[in-house]
Amino acid sequence: MQTTNTIPSPALDPAKNNGNFLEVWVDPMQSPPYLLMLLGDESGCCQILDPAEQYKLIKRCDSYDRAQLWLLEDEYEPLEGRLSGAEIS
């Protein structure tokens, strides 16, 4: 499965420098496509939220890699781009 690189450059990767960030992931097989939000925090933990269910917490992971793996296993794909904590505050 091909994924889209959502990181503009390795130096800005918030998952590696423990910054806050937001990514949007999509299940393109559904019509209309279904979206989930991946929020990362300064401790490196991530939460997956469902905006269609009033931002209900779907999954909590202790790392970005685990959250990403969970989303990829459910055939979600990241949308290009990522918002930093400063952009979502």
Contacts in CASP RR format, 6 or more apart in sequence:
PFRMAT RR
TARGET T0000
AUTHOR 0000-0000-0000
METHOD contacts of the structure
MODEL  1
MQTTNTIPSPALDPAKNNGNFLEVWVDPMQSPPYLLMLLGDESGCCQILD
PAEQYKLIKRCDSYDRAQLWLLEDEYEPLEGRLSGAEIS
1 72 0 8 1.000
1 75 0 8 1.000
1 77 0 8 1.000
3 72 0 8 1.000
3 77 0 8 1.000
3 78 0 8 1.000
4 77 0 8 1.000
4 78 0 8 1.000
4 79 0 8 1.000
4 80 0 8 1.000
5 80 0 8 1.000
6 23 0 8 1.000
6 78 0 8 1.000
6 79 0 8 1.000
6 80 0 8 1.000
6 81 0 8 1.000
6 82 0 8 1.000
7 13 0 8 1.000
7 81 0 8 1.000
7 82 0 8 1.000
8 81 0 8 1.000
8 82 0 8 1.000
10 16 0 8 1.000
12 84 0 8 1.000
14 20 0 8 1.000
14 21 0 8 1.000
14 40 0 8 1.000
14 82 0 8 1.000
14 84 0 8 1.000
14 85 0 8 1.000
15 21 0 8 1.000
15 40 0 8 1.000
15 44 0 8 1.000
15 64 0 8 1.000
15 65 0 8 1.000
18 42 0 8 1.000
18 43 0 8 1.000
18 44 0 8 1.000
19 40 0 8 1.000
19 41 0 8 1.000
19 42 0 8 1.000
19 44 0 8 1.000
19 84 0 8 1.000
19 85 0 8 1.000
20 39 0 8 1.000
20 40 0 8 1.000
20 41 0 8 1.000
20 42 0 8 1.000
20 84 0 8 1.000
20 85 0 8 1.000
20 88 0 8 1.000
20 89 0 8 1.000
21 39 0 8 1.000
21 40 0 8 1.000
21 82 0 8 1.000
21 83 0 8 1.000
21 84 0 8 1.000
21 85 0 8 1.000
21 88 0 8 1.000
22 37 0 8 1.000
22 38 0 8 1.000
22 39 0 8 1.000
22 40 0 8 1.000
22 82 0 8 1.000
22 83 0 8 1.000
22 85 0 8 1.000
22 87 0 8 1.000
22 88 0 8 1.000
23 37 0 8 1.000
23 38 0 8 1.000
23 78 0 8 1.000
23 79 0 8 1.000
23 81 0 8 1.000
23 82 0 8 1.000
23 83 0 8 1.000
24 35 0 8 1.000
24 36 0 8 1.000
24 37 0 8 1.000
24 38 0 8 1.000
24 78 0 8 1.000
24 79 0 8 1.000
25 35 0 8 1.000
25 36 0 8 1.000
25 37 0 8 1.000
25 38 0 8 1.000
25 48 0 8 1.000
25 71 0 8 1.000
25 76 0 8 1.000
25 77 0 8 1.000
25 78 0 8 1.000
25 79 0 8 1.000
26 33 0 8 1.000
26 34 0 8 1.000
26 35 0 8 1.000
26 36 0 8 1.000
26 76 0 8 1.000
26 77 0 8 1.000
26 78 0 8 1.000
26 79 0 8 1.000
27 33 0 8 1.000
27 34 0 8 1.000
27 35 0 8 1.000
27 36 0 8 1.000
27 74 0 8 1.000
27 75 0 8 1.000
27 76 0 8 1.000
27 77 0 8 1.000
28 77 0 8 1.000
29 75 0 8 1.000
34 52 0 8 1.000
35 51 0 8 1.000
35 52 0 8 1.000
36 48 0 8 1.000
36 49 0 8 1.000
36 50 0 8 1.000
36 51 0 8 1.000
36 58 0 8 1.000
36 71 0 8 1.000
36 76 0 8 1.000
37 48 0 8 1.000
37 49 0 8 1.000
37 50 0 8 1.000
37 51 0 8 1.000
37 55 0 8 1.000
38 46 0 8 1.000
38 47 0 8 1.000
38 48 0 8 1.000
38 49 0 8 1.000
38 67 0 8 1.000
38 68 0 8 1.000
38 71 0 8 1.000
38 78 0 8 1.000
39 46 0 8 1.000
39 47 0 8 1.000
39 48 0 8 1.000
39 49 0 8 1.000
40 46 0 8 1.000
40 47 0 8 1.000
40 64 0 8 1.000
40 67 0 8 1.000
41 47 0 8 1.000
44 62 0 8 1.000
44 63 0 8 1.000
44 64 0 8 1.000
45 60 0 8 1.000
45 61 0 8 1.000
45 62 0 8 1.000
45 63 0 8 1.000
46 60 0 8 1.000
46 61 0 8 1.000
46 63 0 8 1.000
46 64 0 8 1.000
46 66 0 8 1.000
46 67 0 8 1.000
47 57 0 8 1.000
47 59 0 8 1.000
47 60 0 8 1.000
47 61 0 8 1.000
47 67 0 8 1.000
48 57 0 8 1.000
48 58 0 8 1.000
48 59 0 8 1.000
48 60 0 8 1.000
48 61 0 8 1.000
48 67 0 8 1.000
48 70 0 8 1.000
48 71 0 8 1.000
49 55 0 8 1.000
49 56 0 8 1.000
49 57 0 8 1.000
49 58 0 8 1.000
50 56 0 8 1.000
50 58 0 8 1.000
59 67 0 8 1.000
59 70 0 8 1.000
61 67 0 8 1.000
61 70 0 8 1.000
71 78 0 8 1.000
END
